[in-house]
C-alpha cells in the first residue's frame, strides 16, 4: 500500500467515525422525555387562566371557551387508549419525535389562529400529538436505564416533572397572557419543542415491536366521548341528537370490546373491586380538580376583576403543594397500604369543596386562594395510592394497559367535568359555581365510600 493510499484510508476512517451517531446519553434522554412530558402537562392547565382573554379576542361565548379546553383534553384522553401500542409498533424514539413535531406545529397553529374554530381544530391536533408523546416519553426513559434502581429514580423524576408543569400552568398562563398576549401560551412551546427534538439525538434508537391495535374500539370510544361532550356543551335539540349518538356509539364500543381479542379497554379488568374503585376515585378527583380550576379561573377574572397574572398567582398555594404531597402520599401508601391515604385524601377533598361553598364575589381573592389548598392536598394524597393500588391489582403483563385505562379515564372525567361546569356557570355564575362544587363533593363522597370497602 502506498503512502497516499494509507493517508486516504485514514481520512476515510476518520470521516466514517465522524458520521457515527453519538453514544446514547441516559441523562439527556431523560431530559428530552421529561421536557416533552412537561410540555403536554403544561398545556393541560396553562390555557385556563387565558380563557377570558381568548374569549375577548375571538368571541364564541362560554361554549367556545369550553371547547378550547376540551378539544385538547378529550382528543388526548381518547387516543391515549391506543398510542401505547402505536409507540411499540413505530418504536418509542420515532413515535416521540413524531409527537413532539406535530405538537410544536399545532402550537404554532394555535398561536396564529384567526378565529375560534381554527383554534379548536389546532387544539385537537395538540391533543392527538400529546397522546403519542406520553407513552413514548416513558418508554424512552425505561429504555435508557438498564439498572432497575437508576430506572426507578429516572421514572420518579419524569413523573415529578409532569406534576411541576401542571402546577406551574396557571401561573405561567397568567404571566404570558399579561406580559405578552394569550397567543404567547402557545408560542412558548416552539423553543421547548425544538430543544426536546435536539436532545432526542442522544436517545437510544428504539426497536419496533409487534403490538395489536384495536381500531374499532378506538374509533367508537372517540365518537362516544366527543358526542357526549357535544351534548353537554351545546345542549338544545342538537345536544339531544348528540346524546343519542353517544349512547349508540357507547353500546357499540362495549360490544366490540367484549369480542376483541386485544381490546383497548379490557372489560375484565373491572371484575376487580380494587380496579373499579381506583378508576372511579381517579375520575372523581379529576372532575373536582380540573373543574374547580376552570371555574375559579373565570371567577377570579370575570367576577372579582383580577388580571390574568394575579389570577394565576392565586393558584400557586394550591398547585405548589401538589408535587410535595404526591411524594408524601407514596410513602404513606408504602407504609400503611393504599386504602388509608386514598380515604383520607378523598375526605379532605370533600371538606375542601364544602368550605368553598361560602365563597362569593366579596370574598378576598387571597382568602379564596387559601381555601383552595385543602382540595389540592386531598387530591394529591389520593392519586399516587390509587395508582399503586390499581397496579397491584392487575397482572404484571397488563400493568401498562391498566395504566393507560386509568389515565384515559382521569382525563376524560376532567374534560367532561369542565363541560358540565361550564354549562352550569353560563346560566348564572354564583349558582353554577355552587352546583359544580356540590357535584364534585358528591362524586368524591361516593368514591370514598367505595374505597372504605377495600381490603
N, C-alpha and C positions, 0 to 999 in steps of 0.2 A: 504494500500500500504506500502511495506517495505521501509526502508531507501535506500537499494541498488537499488530498483526499481525506487525510486524517483530520485536518482543520475543518473541512466541510462536514465530516461526520460529527465532530464535537459540537459545531454550531447547530446542526440539525437536532442533536440530542438535547442541547440546551433549549432550543425553541420548543421542542416537544414537552420538555419539563415545564416550560413557562405556560403552555396551554393546558397543562393538567389542572383539574379542578382543585381548589384549595381544600385542605383537610377539614372535615366537618368539625364544627365547634359546638359542643353541648351548651355552653353559656350563651353564645349568640343565637343558637336555635331557640333556647328558652326565651330570650329577649324578643325574638321575632314572634313566637307564639303568644307570649304574654301581651305584646303590643296589639296584635290582631284581636285577641280576646277582649282587651280593654276597649278597643275601638267599637266593637259591636255592643259591649255593655254600656258604654258611654252614650251611644245613640238611642238606647232604650229609655234613658232618663233625661238627656240633655234638652230634648225638644219641649218638655212640659212647660218650663218657665218662659220659653219663647212663643208659646201659643197665642197670647194676646197680640203680640207684635205681628205674627203671621196673619192672624185674623184681620187686623187693621190694614195690612198691606194688600192682602189677596181676597178678603171677604170670605163668604161661604158660611158664616154663622157657626153655631155650636156643632152641628153635624159635620161640617167640613173640618173643624179642628179635631173632632173625634177620629175622623178618618186619617188625619195626618199621623196620629199616634198608632191607630190600629192597623193601618196598611202595612206598617213595618212589623208590628208585634205579631199579627196573625199569619202573615206570609212566613215569617221567621219560625213560628211555632209549628205550623202545618208541615212545612218541608223538613223540619228537623227530624221527623219520623223516618225519613229515607236517606238523609245526607250522610249518615254514618256509613251506610252500605256504599253510597257513591264514593266516599273518601277511600274506602278499601279498594274499590274497583279501579279508581283512577290513580291511586297512590296518594298518600297524605300530602306530600310536598307539592304535587301538581294540583291537587284539589285546593290546597291552601293558597297557592299562587293565583289560581283562577278566582277564588272567592274574594281575596283582597283586591285584585284588579277590578272586578265588577263592582265591589263595594265602593272603591275610590271613584270610579267613573260615575256611579249612581249618585255619590255625594256631590260631584260637580253638577250633575243634572238637577239635584235638589236646590243647590245654591243659585242656579241660573233660571229656576222655574219661573215662567212669566205669569202663571195663574195656578189656582188651587188644583185642578185636575192633573196638570203636569207635575206638581209637587207630589201628589198622592201616588201617581204612577212611578215616579222615581223612588219613593219610599218603599213601594212594593219590591222594586229591584234591589234596594238595600237589604230588605228582609230576606230575600232569596239568597243573596250573597252571604249574609250573616249566618244563615242556616248551614252553608257549606263550610264557612270558616271555623265554627265552633268545634265540631268533632275532629276536623283536620288539625287544628291547633293542638288539641290534647294528644292526638296520635303522634304528632311531631315530637312532643315532649317525651312521650313514652319511648319512642324510637331512639332519641338522643342519649338517653341514660340507661346503660346496661345494668348498673348496680342497683338493686332494689331500694337500698336506703337513700341513695342520691336521687333516684327517680321519685321516691315518695316526697322528698323535700322540694324537688322541682315542681311536682304536681301541686303541692301546697302553695308554692309561690305563684304558680299560674292561677289558681283559684283566688288567692288573695288579691292579685292584680285586677281580676274582674270585679271583685267586691268594691275595691277602692274606686274603680272607674264609675260604677253605678252610684256610689256615694258622692263623688265629685260632680256628677252630671248636672244636678240643679244649679250648683254654684257656677260651674263652667258655662252653662247655658245663659245664666243671668249676666255674667261678666262679658261674654262675647256679644250678647244682644245689646247691652248698654254701651260698650266701648266701640262696637262696630255696627252690626245690624243682625237681624235674625239669620241672614244668609251666612254669616260667619260661623254658625254652629255646624254647618256642613262643609264649608271651605277648609276648616281646620283639619278635616280628615285627609286632605290631599297630601301634605307633607308627612303625616303619620303613616299613611298607607305606603308612600314611597319608601320610607325608612324600613318598614316591615318587609317589603319586597327585596330591598337591598340586603338585609340581614339573612334572607332566605338562601342566599348563595352559599352560606356556610352550614346549611342544614343538610343532614344525610338524605340521599336520594331514596325515596320510598318505593318499595316493590308493589306491584299491583297484585291484588288478591281477589279471587272469585267471591262475590257476595251477592246473594239473591236480592232482587228488587221487587217489591210488591206495588207495581204501578196502579192496578185497580184500587187497592186500599188507599194509596197516597192521593189519588185524584178524588175519590169520594170523600175522604177526610177534608181535603181543601175546599171542596164545594160545600160541605156541611158547615164548616166554620165560617166561610165567607157569607153564606146565605143567612146564618144565624146572626152574625154581626150586622148585616144589612137590615134584617128585620128589626133589631133593637134600635139602631141609629136612625133609620129613615121613618119607620112607623107608617101609619095610614094603610091604604089599600096595597101599596107596593110592599110595605112591610109584611102584610099578611101573606102575600104571594111568596115572598122570600122565606117566610117561616114554613110554609108548606114544602118548598123546595128543600129546606134544611132537614125537615122531618123525613122526607122521602130519601134524600141522599144519606142521612144518618142510618136509616134502615138498611139501605143497600150496603153501606160500609160495614155494619155488623154482620150481615150475611156473607159478604166477601171475606171478612177476617176469620169467620168461623170455618171457612172452607180452604183458605190459603195454607199451603204447607209452610210458608215463611211469611207470616203476616207482619205488617209494620207495628200493629198493636196486638200482641198475643192475648186473647181474652182469658186464657187460662191463668194468666198472672193474677187476675183479680179473684181467684178462688182463695188466695191467701188474705186473711183478715188484716195482716200487717201491711201488705202491699196496698190494699184498698184504703186503709186508714192513712198511710203515708201520702198517697196521691191526693186524697181528699184534703188532708191538712195542708199540703203544699199548695193546692189550688186556692184554698180559703185564705192562706197567708198572702198569696199574690193578689187576690181580689182586694184585700184590705190595704196592703202596702201601696201598690201601684195606683189603685183607685183613689186613695186618700192623697197621695202626692199630686195626682191630676187635679182633684177638686180644690185642694188648698193652694196650688199654683195659681188657679184662677181667683180664688178668694183673696189672696194677698194683693193681687194687682187690680182686679176689677171691682172688688168690694172695699178693700182697705187702701187702695190707691198707691201701693208701693211700686218702685221701679223694678225692672227685671232683675237687676243686680241685687237689690235689697231683698226681693222675694227669694232669690237663690240662696242668699246667706241665711234666711230664716230656716232653711232645711239642713243647715250644717250641723247643728246639735243632733238632729235626728239621724242623719246619714253617717256622721263622723264616728259614731259608736258601733256601727254595724260590723266592720271588719274585726274589731277587738272582741266584740261579743260572740261572733262566729267561732273564734278560736276557743273562747271560754266554753261555749256550748259543746264543741267537740270533746274537750277534756271532761266535761260533766257526763257526756254520753259514755265515754270510755270508763268512767268510774262507777256510775250508777245505772248504766243502760240507757236506751233511747227514750223509754216511756216517760220518765220523770221530767227531764228537761223539755220534752215536747209538750207535756201537760202544763208545766209552769209557764212556758213561753206563750201558749195559746190563752191561758187565763189572764196573763199580764196584758196581752194584746187586747183582749175583750175589755178589760178595765180601762186601758188607754183610750179605746174608742168611745166608751161611755162617758168618760171625762170630757172628750171633745164635743159632746152634745151641748155643752154650756157655752161654746164659742159663738160669738155673734160679731156684727160689724164693729162694735165698740170695744172688743177685746184687744188689748195692746198686742201688736204683732210678736214682740219678744215673748210674751206670755204664751201665745199660740205655739211658737217655736219650741218652748219647753214642754208644753203639753203633748207635743208630737213624740217626745222621747220614749214614753212607756210603750207605745205601739211599736216603735222601731226595735226596742230591746226585746219585746215579746216575739216579734217576727224573727229576729236574728238568733234568739235562743231556740227557736223551733226548727229552722231549716236544716242545719247540719245533722242533728239527731234523726230527723225523719229520713234524710238521705241515707244515713248509715243503717237505719232500720230496714229500709227497702233493699239495700244491697245485701244485707244479711239474710233476707227472706227469700232470695232467688238463688238458683244455682250459679256458680262462678261463670259458666259459659254464657249465661244470659244477662250478666251484670251490665254490659254496655247497652243492650237493648232496653233493659229496665230503666237505666239512667236516662235514655232518650225519651222514653214514655213519661217519666216523671218531669223532666224539664219541659217537654212539649205541653203537658197538662198545666204546669205552672204558668207558662207564657200565654196559653190560650185563655186561662182563667183571668189573668191580668188584663188581657185585651178586651174580653167580654165585660169585665168589671168596669173598665173605662167607658165602654159603650153604654152600659146601663146607667152609670152615674152621670155621664154627660147628658143623657136624655132627661134624667131626673132634675138636674140643676137648671136645665134650659127652661123648665116650666116654672121656675121660681127658685132663686139660688138658696136662700136660707132653708126653706123646707126640703129642697132636693138634697142639700148637704146633709141634713139630719137623717133623711131616709137612707142615704148612702152609708152613713156611719152605723145605723141600726142594722142594715142588711149585712154589712161586714161583721159586726159583732155577733149577729145570729149565726152566720156561717161558721165562725170560729168556735162558738159555743157548741154547735153540733159536732164539729170535728174533735173538740176537746173531750166531749162525752165518749166518742168512738175511741179516742186514744186511751182513755181511762180503763177501757175494757181489754187493752192489750196485755199480754203477759209481760 
